[in-house]
Amino acid sequence: MIRFFKRFSLPLFLAIGVACFFWWKHTQGEPEFRGRLLTTWMHQLHDQSGSETERAEALDAIKAMHESAVSYLANIVKPDESWFRQKARDRYGIKHPFLYKWFPPLLQSADRQQAIVTLGQLGPLAGSAIPALEWAARHKDARCAEARTALQQIRGESAAQWIEAMENGNTRGEIEVTALLASCSTNAHASIPALCQGLSSTNEWVSLACTRAFGQLHTDAGISVPALVENIKRFRSAPLASPSRVQASMFALSAFGAEARPAIPTLKECQLDSRLGTRRVAMICLTRILDYQEAREMLAASLAEPNQEVHDTAARLLQQLDAKADHGSLAK
């Protein structure tokens, strides 16, 4: 044991020393508020196990640090190159990018995604971080995926502007959908007209993104539900038949729950569709919209469906419905 310790003590102490150095380097110049470091507040902001009150407190603390916080977070997003990275790049260039690519600034890279999201939540206050976020938006690192969403939140771009950009770019990116949802969430009511227009887009990806936004927001049912019903009718039959748009619209309607009752006749028509997928989705969505007794009767009738897949789906939904009802009665 003693020989083992003597043999490995020096490398061990060196490793600890290097780790301590990088930790010290990382915390130098980090702003504080009420005796807590910015990154501590940032982790509290994104701690999903915490309460809304704790997250709101963290966001207020970061806003109180304002420009110093924005500057520090921007450097996490686009860190200054270390001496090692510069030498690796200059020595190996594009022929041997391994060391340069896989040597991100220690500790900082783990916080990059949270820093990006935090800057987006700061909105216009984070205007000085736009260059760093624009760099991140072009980066292939998965931790940078939400940079475009953050840029949109900071610039205050409307849903209409983002839909137009998606149309012109003929995009098929999940990042753009996330950005659209972010722009809608900042002013959901004002986004509805643009989303209604986007539903009928000739670009299927844009139409699906707008449909998904309706489901995420589930607001203004008086406008949203009729628009989604019309979308189902538009794309159920030739020459515009699009099962993916029909099914996405049904799922969006189900997010409204009982507020989507005006859509029940249309969804029941979809239960008779020639496409198996459409029939199954209609059954799932009706279960979420109908009251307990109505849903139970509908599912019981679907058990007689000759198609085994539809039958199995009905049986599973019926089991879940009864279990939920039993749980609710026990809770009372």
C-alpha positions in Angstrom: 0.0 0.0 0.0 2.8 2.4 0.9 4.7 1.5 -2.3 1.6 2.2 -4.3 1.1 5.6 -2.6 4.7 6.6 -3.2 4.5 5.6 -6.8 1.3 7.4 -7.6 1.3 10.3 -5.1 3.1 12.8 -7.4 0.7 12.3 -10.4 -2.2 12.4 -8.0 -1.1 15.7 -6.4 -0.4 17.1 -9.8 -3.9 16.2 -11.0 -5.4 17.8 -8.0 -3.2 20.9 -8.5 -4.3 21.2 -12.1 -8.0 20.8 -11.2 -7.6 23.5 -8.4 -5.9 25.8 -10.9 -8.7 25.5 -13.4 -11.3 25.9 -10.7 -9.6 29.1 -9.5 -9.2 30.3 -13.1 -12.9 29.7 -13.7 -14.1 31.6 -10.7 -11.8 34.6 -11.2 -13.9 37.7 -12.1 -17.2 35.9 -11.7 -19.9 38.3 -10.5 -21.7 37.7 -7.2 -25.0 38.7 -5.7 -25.9 38.4 -2.1 -22.7 36.4 -1.5 -23.5 33.8 -4.2 -21.7 33.3 -7.5 -23.5 33.9 -10.8 -23.2 30.2 -11.8 -24.8 29.2 -8.5 -27.8 31.4 -9.3 -27.8 30.0 -12.9 -27.9 26.4 -11.6 -30.8 27.4 -9.3 -32.6 28.9 -12.3 -32.4 25.7 -14.2 -33.0 23.3 -11.4 -36.2 21.5 -12.4 -36.6 20.0 -8.9 -36.8 23.6 -7.4 -39.9 25.6 -7.0 -41.1 28.4 -9.3 -40.4 30.9 -6.5 -36.8 29.7 -6.3 -36.4 30.0 -10.1 -37.9 33.5 -10.1 -35.5 34.5 -7.3 -32.6 33.3 -9.3 -33.6 35.1 -12.5 -34.1 38.3 -10.5 -30.6 37.9 -9.0 -29.1 37.5 -12.4 -30.9 40.5 -13.7 -29.6 42.5 -10.7 -26.0 41.7 -11.8 -27.0 42.9 -15.3 -24.1 43.8 -17.6 -21.5 41.9 -15.5 -23.6 38.8 -15.6 -24.3 39.1 -19.4 -20.5 39.6 -20.1 -19.6 36.6 -18.0 -22.3 34.4 -19.5 -21.3 35.5 -23.0 -17.8 34.3 -22.3 -19.1 30.9 -21.3 -20.9 30.7 -24.6 -17.9 31.9 -26.6 -14.9 31.5 -24.4 -11.6 33.2 -25.1 -9.1 30.7 -26.6 -6.7 29.3 -24.1 -2.9 29.2 -24.9 -3.2 25.4 -25.4 -6.0 25.7 -27.9 -4.2 28.4 -29.8 -1.0 26.3 -30.0 -3.0 23.2 -31.0 -4.7 25.1 -33.8 -1.6 26.7 -35.1 0.4 23.5 -34.9 -2.1 21.0 -36.3 -4.5 23.2 -38.3 -7.3 21.5 -40.1 -5.3 18.3 -40.8 -5.2 17.2 -37.2 -8.1 19.0 -35.4 -8.6 16.3 -32.7 -6.8 18.1 -29.8 -8.3 21.4 -30.7 -11.8 20.1 -31.2 -11.9 18.0 -28.0 -10.2 20.5 -25.6 -13.0 22.9 -24.7 -12.3 25.2 -21.7 -12.6 23.0 -18.6 -15.7 23.5 -16.5 -17.0 26.3 -18.7 -18.3 23.9 -21.4 -20.5 22.1 -19.0 -22.4 25.4 -18.3 -22.6 26.5 -21.9 -26.2 25.3 -22.6 -27.5 26.8 -19.4 -25.7 30.1 -20.2 -27.4 30.3 -23.6 -30.8 29.6 -22.1 -30.2 32.1 -19.3 -29.2 34.9 -21.8 -32.4 34.2 -23.7 -34.5 34.5 -20.5 -32.9 37.9 -19.8 -34.4 39.1 -23.1 -33.3 42.6 -24.4 -31.1 43.0 -21.3 -28.7 40.5 -22.9 -28.2 42.6 -26.0 -24.4 42.7 -25.6 -24.3 38.9 -25.8 -25.6 38.8 -29.4 -22.2 38.3 -31.0 -21.4 35.4 -28.8 -24.8 33.8 -29.4 -24.5 34.3 -33.2 -21.2 32.5 -33.0 -22.9 29.7 -31.0 -25.7 29.5 -33.5 -23.2 28.5 -36.2 -21.4 26.0 -33.9 -21.9 22.2 -34.2 -21.7 21.7 -30.4 -25.0 20.3 -29.2 -24.8 22.6 -26.2 -25.2 25.5 -28.6 -28.5 24.2 -30.1 -30.7 26.8 -28.4 -28.6 29.8 -29.3 -31.0 30.8 -32.1 -33.9 30.6 -29.7 -32.0 32.9 -27.3 -31.3 35.4 -30.1 -34.9 35.6 -31.0 -35.9 36.2 -27.4 -33.3 39.0 -27.0 -34.2 40.6 -30.3 -37.9 40.3 -29.6 -38.7 38.9 -33.0 -42.4 38.1 -33.5 -43.9 34.7 -34.5 -44.8 36.3 -37.9 -41.2 37.2 -38.6 -39.9 33.8 -37.6 -42.6 32.0 -39.7 -41.6 34.2 -42.7 -37.9 33.3 -42.1 -38.7 29.6 -42.0 -40.7 29.9 -45.3 -37.9 31.7 -47.1 -35.3 29.4 -45.7 -37.2 26.2 -46.6 -36.0 24.9 -43.3 -36.5 21.5 -41.6 -34.7 22.2 -38.3 -35.8 21.4 -34.8 -34.0 24.6 -33.6 -36.2 26.8 -35.8 -39.3 25.1 -34.2 -38.0 25.8 -30.8 -37.3 29.4 -31.7 -40.9 29.8 -33.0 -42.3 28.3 -29.8 -40.1 30.7 -27.8 -41.3 33.7 -29.7 -44.9 32.6 -29.2 -44.5 32.0 -25.4 -43.4 35.6 -24.9 -46.7 36.9 -26.2 -49.0 34.0 -26.9 -52.2 35.9 -27.7 -50.5 38.1 -30.3 -49.0 35.0 -32.0 -52.3 33.3 -32.8 -53.1 35.2 -36.1 -49.6 34.4 -37.5 -49.9 30.8 -36.5 -53.4 30.5 -38.1 -51.9 31.8 -41.3 -48.9 29.4 -41.0 -51.1 26.4 -40.7 -51.9 26.5 -44.5 -48.3 27.1 -45.6 -47.2 25.2 -48.7 -44.1 24.3 -46.7 -45.2 21.3 -44.7 -42.5 21.8 -42.1 -43.6 25.3 -41.4 -47.2 24.1 -41.2 -46.3 21.4 -38.7 -44.2 23.8 -36.6 -47.2 26.2 -36.3 -49.5 23.3 -35.5 -47.1 22.2 -32.7 -47.1 25.8 -31.4 -50.9 25.7 -31.1 -50.6 22.6 -28.9 -47.9 24.0 -26.8 -49.7 27.3 -26.2 -53.3 26.0 -26.0 -54.6 29.5 -25.6 -57.5 31.5 -27.2 -59.5 28.3 -27.8 -62.3 30.3 -29.6 -59.8 31.1 -32.4 -57.4 28.2 -32.2 -59.8 25.3 -32.1 -61.8 26.3 -35.3 -58.5 27.0 -37.1 -57.2 23.5 -36.2 -60.5 21.9 -37.2 -60.4 23.7 -40.6 -56.8 22.4 -41.0 -57.9 18.8 -40.5 -60.7 19.3 -43.1 -58.3 20.9 -45.5 -55.7 18.2 -45.4 -57.8 15.1 -45.1 -58.8 14.8 -48.7 -57.1 15.2 -52.1 -55.5 17.1 -53.6 -53.9 18.4 -50.4 -54.1 15.1 -48.4 -51.4 15.2 -45.7 -51.9 12.6 -42.9 -49.0 14.1 -40.9 -50.7 17.5 -40.8 -54.1 16.0 -39.9 -52.6 14.0 -37.0 -50.5 16.9 -35.8 -53.7 19.0 -35.7 -55.6 16.4 -33.7 -52.8 16.2 -31.1 -52.8 20.0 -30.9 -56.6 20.0 -30.3 -56.2 17.4 -27.5 -54.0 19.8 -25.6 -57.1 22.1 -25.2 -58.9 19.4 -23.3 -62.6 20.1 -22.8 -62.2 23.5 -24.6 -61.8 21.5 -27.8 -65.3 20.0 -27.7 -66.5 21.8 -30.8 -63.9 19.6 -32.6 -65.6 16.3 -31.5 -67.7 15.8 -34.7 -64.6 16.2 -36.9 -62.5 13.9 -34.7 -65.3 11.3 -34.9 -65.2 11.5 -38.7 -61.4 10.9 -38.5 -62.2 7.6 -36.6 -63.7 6.4 -39.9 -60.7 7.4 -42.0 -59.1 4.9 -44.3 -55.7 5.5 -42.8 -55.0 3.4 -39.7 -52.7 6.0 -38.1 -55.4 8.7 -38.4 -58.0 6.5 -36.8 -55.7 5.6 -33.9 -54.7 9.3 -33.3 -58.4 10.4 -33.4 -59.2 7.8 -30.7 -56.3 9.0 -28.5 -57.3 12.6 -28.9 -61.0 12.1 -28.3 -60.1 10.3 -25.0 -58.4 13.5 -23.8 -61.3 15.8 -24.9 -64.4 13.8 -23.9 -65.6 13.5 -20.3 -65.0 10.2 -18.5 -68.3 8.5 -19.4 -68.3 9.6 -23.0 -64.7 8.5 -23.4 -65.4 5.1 -21.9 -68.3 4.5 -24.2 -66.3 5.5 -27.2 -63.4 3.2 -26.3 -65.7 0.3 -25.4 -67.3 0.6 -28.9 -63.8 0.7 -30.4 -63.0 -2.7 -28.9 -65.2 -4.2 -31.6 -62.9 -2.8 -34.3 -61.7 -5.7 -36.5 -58.3 -4.2 -36.8 -56.1 -5.7 -34.0 -54.0 -2.6 -33.7 -57.0 -0.3 -33.2 -58.5 -2.9 -30.8 -55.3 -3.0 -28.7 -55.0 0.8 -28.6 -58.6 1.1 -27.3 -58.0 -1.6 -24.7 -54.9 0.2 -23.5 -56.6 3.6 -23.4 -59.5 2.2 -21.5 -57.2 0.7 -18.9 -55.4 4.0 -18.5 -58.7 5.9 -18.3 -60.1 3.7 -15.5 -56.8 3.8 -13.6 -56.8 7.6 -13.7 -60.5 7.6 -12.5 -59.6 5.3 -9.7 -56.7 7.4 -8.7 -58.8 10.5 -8.7 -61.5 8.9 -6.5 -58.8 7.8 -4.0 -57.3 11.3 -3.9 -60.6 12.7 -2.9 
